[in-house]
Amino acid sequence: MFAALRKLLLLTVLAVVALSTWVSARNATDWQETLWVELYPINGDGLESTATYIDGLTAQSFADITQFMRRSASTYGVELDPPVKMILRPQLAERPPQAPTGGTVMDIARWSLSLRWWARSVTGDHPGPRPDIRLFLVYFDPEQTPTLKHSVGLEKGRIGIVNVFASRRQAGANNFVIAHEMLHTLGASDKYAVPSLLPRFPDGFAEPERQPLYPQRKAEIMGGRIPLDAERAEIPRSLEAAVLGPGTAREIRLLD
């Protein structure tokens, strides 16, 4: 009986959260006001090299994301300037709860709730307007961690956990990944195949009508990579080589 009541309570909470999220999401993507995006760097490996890199971050480090969103919005006739404002917050000492590996739907639901609770607990005291989106940037030294775990962006709560490299050389690619996860929080879906990670044709291609089709010159932001041929694709070095395609634009309501 107790287990059934606990499950019912969790389902009720999830239903209330889902309704609140839907209303909030509709308001966030009406593109009438600038979205405030807070960035919270976290030292993911505890290394001094990573700490030094984080200390050197400024709001200008993420200006490419604002420019990308301004350019993308203008493409679809939205002249909000800027569509997003990136706000760099002080480094956090606490790391976010880890997502379950191979968990059940209920396990994932519990993790999602715990993540939102954690996010509120570590960011609630910051002054200023309440952000529309919170992105937690977990940095790793690429010399010690050459491969990163998958990042996540949740529309529920508009929270992202983004794993990135503590490297100036990879700052542009970092911003591509950050923008990708930020768009997830606004309702954009992935447009690549699993497990190959190859962009899905046609909505995952920046230029699906290009002849010859390969190599593509740019990446569709939710496609995640630049298709080089039918079996190879690469993450672009910066958002200059990215576009926000019409499928993604519809999902985040830049395009009717």
N, C-alpha and C positions, 0 to 999 in steps of 0.2 A: 504493500500500500504506500509506504514512504517513497519507494523508488518511482512509483507511478505519479505521485504528487509532485516529486521533484522534476520529473520529465515534463509534466503539464505546466509547471511554473516556468521552466526554461522555454518551452514553446510559446507561452504567453508573452514572455519578455521579448523573444525573437520577433513575434508578430508586431508588437508595439514599436520595436526598433525599426522593423522593415517599413512600416507606415511612415514613421518619422523620417526615415532615410529617403523615401520616395518624394515626400513633400519638399525636403531640403534639397534634393537633387534637382527637382524642377526649378526651384528658385535659383540655384547656383548656375544653371546653364540657360538662363534667359538672356544672358549677355547684355544686361542693362547697366551693371556696375562691375568695376574691377574686382577680380577674385584675389584675396589675400592668401598667399602661400607661405607658410612658415617652414623653414629648413632647420633641422636640428642635427648637427654633426655628432657622430659617436665614434670613438676609437674602438674598432672591432677586434683588433689583435693585441692591443695594449702596448704596442711598440713605440719607442721614442720617435722613430722616423715618421710614424703615422701621426703622432701628436704634433710634431713640428709642421707637418703638412696642414693639418687642421688649423693650427694657429695662424697660418698664412692665408686662410680663406677670407674673402670679403664678399659683400653683396655683388660686386662686379664680377666675381667668379662665375655667377649664374646668369649674367646678362643675356647670354645667348638664348636662354629659354624664353625670356621676355620677348626678345626679337623674333624668335620662331613663332610664338603665339600671335604676336602683332601681325606678322606677315601672313600667317595662316588665316586669321580672322578676316583680314582685308580681302583675301582671295575670295571669301564667301560673302562679301558685302557688309561685314560687321566692322565698323570703324571705331570701336571702343579702344581708347588709348591711355594706358595699356590694358589689354584684356586680363593680364595677371601681374601681380606685384610680388616679387620674390623677397622675402624677409629672412635674413640670416640671424638665427638665435645662437646664444652661447652653447658650447659643447655640453652634452649630457654625459654623466658618468655611468648611468644605468642603461643596460641593453634591453631591447624589447623581448617579450616572451617568444620562444621558438615555435614555429608552426609544426603541428604533428606530421610525422612522416607515415603515409599510408593509413591515416586515421579514418574513422567513420564520419558520417555527416554530422553526428552529434559532437564528435571530438573537434571537428573544424569549427562548428558553431560556438562551442565553449571557448576555443582559442580566439575566435573573432571577438567575442565579448570581453575576454581577458585583455586582449590587445587594446581595445578601446578604453577599458578601465585604466590600463597602464598609461596610455597616451594622455589621458586627462590628468592622472596623478603627477606626471612629470612635467606637464606644461601649463597647469592651471594657474600658476602664480605669476605668469608673465604679464606685464602691463600692455595696454593698447587694445585695439579692436580684436574681437574673437576671430581667429583665422577661418577661412573657408576650407582650407586644405592643410594638413600637417604631414610633412615628409621627413622621415628619420633616415639620415644618410650615414650608413655604417661603412667606415673606411678601413681598407686593408692595404698593407704594403705589398705591391705586386712581386717584389723580390722574394717574399716569404709565402704569399698566397697568390699564385699565378692564375688560379681559376676561382671564380666567385659562385656562391650559391644563388639560386634564382631569387630575384626580387619580387615583391608583391605590392599591388596597389588595390585597396579595398574601396569600393563605392560606398559601402556601409560605414559611416563614420568619416569618409574621405580621408583615409590614412594610408600612407605608403611606407614600406620598409625597403630601402634601396641600398643594395650592396654595391660599392664603388671602390675604385683604386685611389690610393693616396699617391698620386703621380701627376705632375704638371703635364707630362707628355700625353696622358690619357684624360685630361680634364674635359676635352671636347666630347669624347665618347661617353664620359660620365654624364654630361649634360643631356646627351641623347637618351640614355637610360632613365635619368631622372624625369625628363619630359614624358617618356613612354609611361612610366608608373603614375605620374601626375594625371595623365589622361585616363588611365584606368579608374581613378577616383571619381571622374566625371562621367563614367559610363561607357568609355571606349573599350572594345573587345580586342583580344589578340587576333592578328591576321597572319599567323604562321602555323605550319603543321607541327604536330608533336609525334615522335620525338626528334625529328630531323631539324627543327627550328628554321626550315626553309620558308620564305614568304609564300603565302597562299595566293594563287592566281585566281581572279584578277585583282581582288580588293587589297591584297598585301603588296602590290606592285605600285611604285610611284608613277610609272609610265606603261600601263598595261597595253597600250596600242602602239608602242614603239616597234619599228621594223628595221632590222631584226630585233626580236624581243630581248636577246642577251647580247652583251652585258647591259644591265640597267645602269643608269648614271647616278641615281639617288635611291634612297630608302623611303618607303611609306612608314611613317612613324610607328604604327602599330604592327606593321609587317616585321619590323625589328632589324632588318638587314638589307643590304644592297645585293640583289640577285646577280651573280656573275655568269652562271649557266644553270642548267637544270639540276645540278647537284651541289653547287657551291654558292655561298653568300657570305658577306662580311658586314660587321657593324661599322657604320660610317665613323670617320674621325671627328665629325662635328655635326651640329644641326644645320650647317650650311648645305649639307648633302641629304637633307630630309624634307619631306613634304607631308602634309596632312591631307589624305585623300578624301574623296566624297563620302565613302562609307563611314569613315571615322567622323567626318564632319556632321553627318546625320545623327550619329549616336550621341554626340555631345551638343547637338542642336545648333550648330553653326549654320547648318543647311536644312531646310524644311524637306 
